[in-house]
Amino acid sequence: MQRIKRIEPGPGQESVWDYPRPPRLEDSTKHIQVIFNGVMIADTRNAKRVLETSHPPTYYLPPENVQMGYFTPTNHRSFCEWKGAASYYTLTVDDQTIENVAWYYVNPVPSFASLKDYLAIYPGKMDVCYIDGERVQTQEGDFYGGWITSDIVGPFKGGAGTWGW
């Protein structure tokens, strides 16, 4: 197994290697904005974030702060060992459609019950996502949906060669 060299966090930064496993769910009052095809599809200060060792945070957005009229449920499903069975949405804004761009939990496990119906959106599939005005960088790979900002340091799981971490 490859030895991981943790990046030492600077002042005001968090290392994903200090995040717990199993993951922790916490409320966030950071200002989250998501834009797709020129339309603000989400704008909230009431998100939740999941923190898990080696992963940048995944933000979950309350449906009341998301333009749900642009989202349609799909038949795609996945399973998380920590949160339970996930369902997915396709996003369509005008002539642009992206399938399975967001996931949510209809019946999350009890320890993640407050995530019920909140949306996690893959930031790399959007025009842009912001946290407190900072443009989000996307996590490598197409499995995880982490949101990377300047206050988060890695290295991050998700890219080629990182599955064994």
N, C-alpha and C positions, 0 to 999 in steps of 0.2 A: 504494500500500500504506500502511496506517495505521501511524504511528510509535507504538511501544509505550513507555510510561513505566514503567520498572522501579522497583519499590518497593525502597528501600534496606533491607537486612536490619539488624536491631538485634543486640545481643549475644545469642549463642546461637541465632540464626536463620539459615536458609538461603534464598537466593533461587533460585527455579526457573530464573532467567536465567543462573545460574552452573553449572547442570547441563549435561552434555555432549550433543553430538549427533555421532555415534550414541550411544544411551543406554549407561549403565553399570549393571551388576548388582553389588549388594553384599549381604553378609550383614547381618542386623539382629538384635540381641538385645533390642530393645524388646518390651515385653509387649503382644501383640495379642490382643484379645478381640472376638468377633463374636456378636451375639445376634439371633435371628430368632424371631418368634412366642413370645417368652418363654423360649427355649431357647438355652443357650450352645452354638453350633455349632462354634466354633473358639476355642482358647486356646493360645497359643504364645509362646515367646521364641526361636524358631528360624526366623523368617521371612527372606525375601529381599526386597529392594526394588530397583525399577528407577527410575533417575533419568534424565530426558530434558528437554532445554531446553524451557521454557515449561509443563511439566506437573508437578503435584504428584506425589509418589512413588506408585507402585503397589506394594502389598504382595502378595507371593506366599506362601501358607501351606503348610507341609508336610502332606501328606495324613494322616500319623500323628497330627497335632494337630487334625484336623478330624473332626467326626462324619459320616463318609462315608455312613453308612446313610440319611441324609436327602437325599442327592444321587443323581440319576440322569442318565446321559448323554443328550444330545439329538443331533439330526442337524445342528444349526446349526454352521457353521464360519466362520472368518474368517482373514485372513492379515496378519501383521505383517512389514513389510520387514526388521525387525531380528531378530525371534525365530522366525519361521516360521509354520506352520499351527497355528491354535488350535482346540480343541474346547471344547464348552460343557456345563454341567450345569444341570438344573432342581433347585430346592430345594423340598422339601415337609416341613413340620412340622405335624402334626395336620391342620387344615382349611385351612391356608394354603400356597399354591403360587406360586412365581415361576419362570417359564421363563427360561432362558439368563442366570442370575444370576451365574454364575461361569465362568471360562475357564481352560484349562490347555493345556500343550504336551506331546504324546506324544513327539514327536521334534523338539525345538527345534534351531536351528542350533548348531554347535559352541561358539560364544562364549557361548551362553546354556544350555549343556547341563545345568547344575546346577538349572535351573528345571523339569526333566522332572517331570511329574505334580503340581507344586505348583499350588494353586488361587489365582486372583485373584478376589476377590469385589467386586461393585459395592457400595460402602458405603451409597449412597443407597437401596438396595432392602432394607436390613436395618432392624431396629428401632433398633439402635445398634451402632457399632463404637468401640472404644477403643484408643488407643496410650498405653501407660504411664499409664492411668487418665484420659486426656483424651478427651472425646468428639470423634470425627472429623467434620469438615464435608465435605460432598460436593462434588466438582468439577461445575461446570455442564455441561449437555448429557448425552446418553445414550450417547456413544461411548466416552469414556475412563473409567477407574475409579480416578482419583487420590484419595488420602487427604490431606486438609488438616488440619493442626494449627497451633497458635499459633507453632510454630518454623519454619514454612514461609511465605514471602511470594511474591507474584506480581508482576503479574497472571498469571492462569492461562488457558491455552488451553482451549477446550471450549464456552464459551457462545456465544450468537448473536453473529455478527460477528467471531469470533476465528479462523476457519479459514484466513484469509490470513496469519496471523502466521508 
